[in-house]
């Protein structure tokens, strides 16, 4: 499998598609969830960011 610049842009475009699904399909629920995220303190947000990065790296490792 060859990874080049276009692969990166395709992956980023797919992220935008996935990120846009919830606000498009269930905007009220998405807004409430986002408001709950805003109420978290910095340590909690960092934990969820670390968890997200870890899950993403694990998925990339398993899929490669």
C-alpha positions in Angstrom: 0.0 0.0 0.0 1.4 3.4 -1.0 0.7 6.4 1.1 1.2 9.8 -0.5 0.0 13.3 -0.1 -3.4 12.5 -1.6 -4.0 9.7 0.9 -3.6 12.2 3.7 -6.0 14.6 2.2 -8.5 11.8 1.6 -8.2 10.7 5.2 -8.8 14.3 6.4 -11.8 14.6 4.1 -13.2 11.5 5.5 -12.8 12.9 9.1 -14.8 15.9 8.0 -17.6 13.7 6.6 -17.7 11.6 9.8 -17.6 14.8 12.0 -20.5 16.3 10.1 -22.8 13.3 10.4 -24.0 13.9 13.9 -24.8 17.7 13.6 -26.6 16.9 10.4 -28.6 14.0 11.6 -29.3 14.8 15.3 -28.5 18.5 15.8 -30.3 18.8 19.2 -28.5 15.8 20.7 -25.2 16.9 19.3 -25.6 20.4 20.8 -26.4 19.0 24.3 -23.4 16.7 24.1 -21.2 19.6 23.0 -22.5 21.7 25.9 -21.6 18.9 28.3 -18.1 18.7 26.8 -17.7 22.5 27.5 -18.4 21.9 31.2 -15.5 19.4 31.6 -12.3 20.7 33.2 -9.0 20.7 31.4 -7.8 17.4 32.9 -10.9 15.6 31.8 -10.6 17.0 28.2 -7.0 15.9 28.1 -7.9 12.4 29.2 -10.5 12.1 26.4 -8.0 13.6 23.9 -5.4 11.0 25.0 -8.0 8.2 24.8 -9.0 9.3 21.3 -5.4 9.5 20.1 -4.7 6.1 21.6 -7.7 4.5 20.0 -6.9 6.0 16.6 -3.3 4.8 16.8 -4.4 1.4 17.8 -6.9 1.3 14.9 -4.2 2.4 12.5 -1.8 -0.2 13.8 -4.4 -3.0 13.5 -5.5 -2.0 10.0 -2.0 -1.7 8.6 
